[in-house]
């Protein structure tokens, strides 16, 4: 029977009863191959080692660096006894306040408050309404001219990207009027003109002197950059 080899490392297995003058060389070669698998300094990660001769480097090589990959020990870290007492227990259904939420079931709220922007600004020219930062915009200084209101997500986000198709939002613009009143003469979304459907079927052609005119807009997105806008003007004095 001729020499054979091992399955995994292909080491030579000298023929039993033969290789009388060569078995030593074959064994030495096998030992050299085995020795090469174990570096003198550290076994590489790919070979099942850490590739390091100290603990810190080993943790880094294995993706376990303290303070980077894993949290460092902290004596004040929450223990089981604190959960539900001094810290809130994890609940997949708990609403987070710093991320967008989508509710698919009935919700009950005892009260809801909206973000208002109140500014001593006059209504005139083009007014950018940032839907991402406010639900109500209130200009407290007397309007000085008719204006165009331009709806957008924010200064760096279009309403088209902010509002998904099949969604709507409702916003309010409060305009203070002096002795001479002005009105919202045009509406744009992301700078493109839209024609609102006004309450009563007719767009306003004037404002209401010495009053606060309340403009409400329901913006429904029906497709990419496509909207239906329902608008109204109401006098408060």
Backbone torsions as a table, in degrees:
resi	resn	phi	psi	omega
1	UNK	NA	131.7	-177.8
2	UNK	-77.7	168.3	175.5
3	UNK	-56.4	148.8	174.3
4	UNK	-125.1	177.0	-179.8
5	UNK	-128.0	156.3	176.7
6	UNK	-74.3	157.4	-173.3
7	UNK	-69.5	-47.8	-171.3
8	UNK	-84.8	-44.8	-173.3
9	UNK	-106.5	-1.8	-179.2
10	UNK	55.7	39.1	175.8
11	UNK	-77.6	142.7	-178.5
12	UNK	-73.5	131.5	176.0
13	UNK	-109.9	102.1	-176.8
14	UNK	-57.3	142.7	178.6
15	UNK	-62.2	131.5	179.1
16	UNK	-66.3	128.7	179.6
17	UNK	84.9	1.4	178.7
18	UNK	-130.2	-161.0	178.9
19	UNK	53.7	34.8	-176.0
20	UNK	-60.8	-30.9	-178.1
21	UNK	-106.5	0.3	-174.7
22	UNK	-125.8	-10.0	-174.7
23	UNK	-62.2	-33.8	179.3
24	UNK	-62.4	-44.3	178.3
25	UNK	-61.8	-42.4	-179.0
26	UNK	-64.4	-42.3	179.1
27	UNK	-65.0	-42.4	178.8
28	UNK	-61.8	-41.0	178.0
29	UNK	-62.3	-42.2	178.1
30	UNK	-61.1	-42.6	-179.9
31	UNK	-64.8	-37.5	177.4
32	UNK	-63.9	-40.0	179.3
33	UNK	-64.3	-41.3	178.8
34	UNK	-67.1	-41.6	-179.4
35	UNK	-61.7	-35.4	-178.7
36	UNK	-65.2	-20.6	178.9
37	UNK	-75.6	-14.7	-176.3
38	UNK	-122.4	90.3	179.9
39	UNK	-56.7	153.5	-178.3
40	UNK	-70.0	-25.3	-177.9
41	UNK	-94.7	-55.3	-177.9
42	UNK	-161.0	144.4	177.7
43	UNK	-77.2	130.3	-177.5
44	UNK	-65.2	155.5	-179.4
45	UNK	-59.0	-40.7	-178.4
46	UNK	-62.8	-20.4	179.9
47	UNK	-101.1	8.7	177.3
48	UNK	99.3	5.8	179.4
49	UNK	-103.4	-158.3	179.9
50	UNK	-111.3	-14.2	-178.2
51	UNK	67.9	23.3	-175.9
52	UNK	-148.3	158.0	177.9
53	UNK	-110.4	3.4	176.3
54	UNK	-138.1	159.5	-172.3
55	UNK	-64.6	-42.2	-176.8
56	UNK	-62.5	-46.5	179.9
57	UNK	-66.4	-37.6	178.5
58	UNK	-60.7	-43.9	179.5
59	UNK	-63.5	-40.4	179.1
60	UNK	-63.6	-46.0	-179.8
61	UNK	-62.2	-30.9	-178.6
62	UNK	-91.2	3.4	-179.2
63	UNK	73.3	31.6	-178.1
64	UNK	-125.9	29.8	-177.9
65	UNK	-63.2	129.3	-178.2
66	UNK	-69.4	131.5	-179.7
67	UNK	87.9	-12.3	177.4
68	UNK	-116.5	-56.8	-179.5
69	UNK	-94.9	-31.2	178.7
70	UNK	-131.9	153.4	-177.6
71	UNK	-74.3	135.9	177.2
72	UNK	-69.2	155.7	177.9
73	UNK	-61.5	136.3	178.0
74	UNK	-139.0	120.0	-177.4
75	UNK	-64.3	-19.8	-178.5
76	UNK	-95.7	6.0	-178.5
77	UNK	-61.4	151.5	-176.2
78	UNK	-63.5	134.1	174.5
79	UNK	-106.4	167.3	-175.2
80	UNK	-55.1	-36.4	-176.2
81	UNK	-65.1	-22.3	-178.2
82	UNK	-81.0	-23.7	-173.8
83	UNK	-65.8	126.3	-178.3
84	UNK	84.7	-5.0	179.1
85	UNK	-111.6	-71.0	179.3
86	UNK	-97.6	-15.0	175.0
87	UNK	-132.0	153.6	-178.1
88	UNK	-76.6	135.9	175.6
89	UNK	-70.0	149.8	178.2
90	UNK	-63.4	134.7	177.0
91	UNK	-146.5	116.8	-177.2
92	UNK	-61.5	-19.8	-178.0
93	UNK	-93.3	-2.7	-178.7
94	UNK	-72.9	132.8	-179.4
95	UNK	-76.8	130.7	173.5
96	UNK	-93.8	141.6	-175.4
97	UNK	-87.5	-11.3	-174.8
98	UNK	-108.7	12.0	176.3
99	UNK	-135.7	156.2	179.3
100	UNK	-67.1	142.2	-179.3
101	UNK	-122.3	143.7	173.9
102	UNK	-121.7	120.4	179.1
103	UNK	-98.2	127.1	179.7
104	UNK	-110.8	-3.5	178.0
105	UNK	-123.2	167.1	179.5
106	UNK	-58.9	134.7	178.0
107	UNK	-122.2	148.0	176.8
108	UNK	-124.7	124.4	-179.8
109	UNK	-122.2	137.6	178.2
110	UNK	-75.8	-30.1	176.4
111	UNK	-162.9	152.5	178.4
112	UNK	-133.8	132.2	174.1
113	UNK	-116.1	146.1	-178.9
114	UNK	-113.2	157.6	179.8
115	UNK	-83.4	124.6	176.4
116	UNK	-108.7	147.7	168.8
117	UNK	-114.3	118.3	-179.8
118	UNK	-112.3	120.2	-172.7
119	UNK	-137.7	135.2	177.0
120	UNK	-79.8	63.5	-175.5
121	UNK	-120.3	147.7	177.4
122	UNK	-91.6	143.3	175.5
123	UNK	-82.9	122.5	175.8
124	UNK	-175.2	157.6	176.8
125	UNK	67.9	-142.7	179.1
126	UNK	-100.6	125.6	-179.4
127	UNK	-113.3	118.2	178.0
128	UNK	-84.4	121.9	178.8
129	UNK	-105.5	111.4	-178.3
130	UNK	-89.8	102.9	-174.9
131	UNK	-68.4	-22.1	-177.3
132	UNK	-76.3	-16.4	-172.9
133	UNK	-115.7	-4.6	-176.4
134	UNK	-160.9	153.7	172.3
135	UNK	-105.6	-25.9	179.8
136	UNK	-131.9	132.3	175.0
137	UNK	-118.0	123.8	-175.5
138	UNK	-122.4	112.9	174.0
139	UNK	-94.2	117.6	-173.5
140	UNK	-93.5	-10.6	177.4
141	UNK	-91.4	150.6	-176.7
142	UNK	-61.7	133.7	177.0
143	UNK	-60.2	146.7	-178.6
144	UNK	-119.9	1.4	178.9
145	UNK	-177.1	162.7	174.8
146	UNK	-62.7	155.0	-173.5
147	UNK	-138.6	158.6	170.3
148	UNK	-106.4	130.0	175.3
149	UNK	-102.3	126.3	-179.0
150	UNK	-111.5	115.6	-179.8
151	UNK	-89.2	134.6	177.1
152	UNK	-149.4	168.9	176.1
153	UNK	-68.6	-55.7	176.6
154	UNK	-161.8	-172.9	-178.2
155	UNK	-63.1	-24.8	-179.9
156	UNK	-122.5	13.9	178.9
157	UNK	-136.2	125.3	178.7
158	UNK	-73.7	156.7	174.9
159	UNK	-66.7	-31.3	179.7
160	UNK	-60.3	-38.3	178.1
161	UNK	-84.3	-25.7	-178.6
162	UNK	-77.0	-36.2	-174.1
163	UNK	-110.0	122.9	-178.8
164	UNK	-77.7	153.4	174.9
165	UNK	-61.4	137.8	-177.5
166	UNK	87.8	6.0	177.7
167	UNK	-116.6	161.4	177.9
168	UNK	-140.8	162.5	173.4
169	UNK	-142.9	153.0	179.8
170	UNK	-120.1	129.6	-179.0
171	UNK	-134.3	159.7	-177.3
172	UNK	-130.7	137.9	176.4
173	UNK	-124.1	115.5	179.2
174	UNK	-99.6	123.9	-175.3
175	UNK	-120.8	122.8	177.2
176	UNK	-81.1	132.6	-178.9
177	UNK	-114.3	140.4	175.1
178	UNK	-95.9	-153.1	-178.5
179	UNK	-64.2	-33.6	174.5
180	UNK	-105.2	121.3	-173.6
181	UNK	-99.9	151.9	178.4
182	UNK	-131.3	176.9	-174.0
183	UNK	-148.0	168.5	177.3
184	UNK	-78.0	106.8	-172.7
185	UNK	-94.8	-14.9	-179.7
186	UNK	-156.5	154.0	178.6
187	UNK	-130.2	133.0	174.8
188	UNK	-130.1	156.8	173.5
189	UNK	-127.0	120.4	-175.3
190	UNK	54.3	33.8	176.5
191	UNK	86.6	-5.3	179.9
192	UNK	-102.1	137.3	-175.4
193	UNK	-67.8	138.8	171.5
194	UNK	-130.6	153.7	179.0
195	UNK	-110.9	106.4	-178.7
196	UNK	-68.4	156.6	168.3
197	UNK	-94.5	110.3	-173.6
198	UNK	-87.6	144.7	177.0
199	UNK	-56.9	132.6	-178.2
200	UNK	86.8	-9.7	175.7
201	UNK	90.4	-1.1	-177.4
202	UNK	-132.4	131.0	177.5
203	UNK	-71.0	145.4	179.7
204	UNK	-64.8	146.7	177.1
205	UNK	-120.8	6.0	178.2
206	UNK	-161.6	166.2	173.9
207	UNK	-103.9	-172.2	-178.6
208	UNK	-118.5	114.2	-174.8
209	UNK	-61.2	145.8	176.1
210	UNK	51.6	43.6	-177.9
211	UNK	-142.1	177.4	166.4
212	UNK	-111.8	117.5	177.0
213	UNK	-89.6	127.0	-178.5
214	UNK	-103.7	113.7	176.3
215	UNK	-102.9	126.4	174.8
216	UNK	-117.4	143.9	-178.2
217	UNK	-134.3	126.0	170.6
218	UNK	-105.1	114.6	-175.9
219	UNK	-106.9	114.7	179.6
220	UNK	-107.7	124.9	178.4
221	UNK	-93.4	116.7	-176.5
222	UNK	-103.3	-8.2	179.0
223	UNK	-176.8	-175.9	-179.6
224	UNK	-61.1	118.0	179.6
225	UNK	53.7	32.3	-179.5
226	UNK	-127.7	130.2	-171.8
227	UNK	-140.7	154.8	164.5
228	UNK	-116.4	125.5	-177.0
229	UNK	-117.0	122.8	174.6
230	UNK	-104.3	126.6	-172.9
231	UNK	-131.1	155.4	177.0
232	UNK	-149.5	155.2	174.5
233	UNK	-125.9	127.3	-179.6
234	UNK	-130.5	134.3	-179.5
235	UNK	-88.1	134.7	171.2
236	UNK	-126.1	126.1	-177.3
237	UNK	-147.8	NA	NA
